[in-house]
Amino acid sequence: MSSYRIAVIGGTGPQGKGLGYRFARHGHTVVLGSRAAEKAVPVATEVTERLAGVDG
């Protein structure tokens, strides 16, 4: 399977966060886009923590 780098525009909202999580869970590199870094950093941290206990 190919692995892609995927950018999710508006990645800090509920749909963007969910899409980012699902893409990352399946082995893709995900970039969460936001107009403000202070919004994106906690969301990226949350997604990363959720992935810690998941087998790819």
C-alpha positions in Angstrom: 0.0 0.0 0.0 1.2 3.5 -0.8 1.6 6.1 2.0 0.6 9.7 1.2 1.1 13.0 2.8 -2.4 14.5 3.3 -3.3 18.0 4.3 -6.6 18.6 5.9 -7.8 22.2 5.5 -9.9 23.2 8.5 -8.4 20.3 10.4 -9.2 21.6 13.8 -12.9 21.2 13.5 -14.8 17.9 14.3 -14.8 16.6 10.7 -11.2 17.6 10.0 -10.0 16.1 13.2 -11.8 12.8 12.4 -10.5 12.7 8.9 -7.0 13.4 10.0 -7.2 10.6 12.7 -8.5 8.1 10.2 -5.9 8.9 7.5 -3.1 8.7 10.1 -4.5 5.5 11.5 -4.0 3.9 8.1 -0.4 4.9 7.8 -0.5 8.3 6.0 1.3 11.4 7.1 -1.3 14.1 8.0 -0.9 17.9 8.2 -3.8 19.6 10.0 -4.4 23.1 8.6 -5.7 26.0 10.7 -5.7 29.8 10.5 -4.1 29.8 14.0 -1.3 27.6 15.3 -2.6 27.9 18.8 -5.7 25.9 17.7 -3.9 23.4 15.6 -1.2 22.3 18.1 -3.7 20.9 20.8 -5.7 19.1 18.1 -2.6 17.6 16.6 -1.5 16.5 20.1 -4.9 15.0 20.8 -4.8 13.0 17.5 -1.3 11.8 18.2 -2.3 10.6 21.7 -5.3 8.7 20.3 -3.0 7.0 17.8 -0.5 5.9 20.5 -2.6 2.8 21.5 -3.7 1.8 17.9 -2.0 -0.9 15.9 -1.6 0.3 12.3 
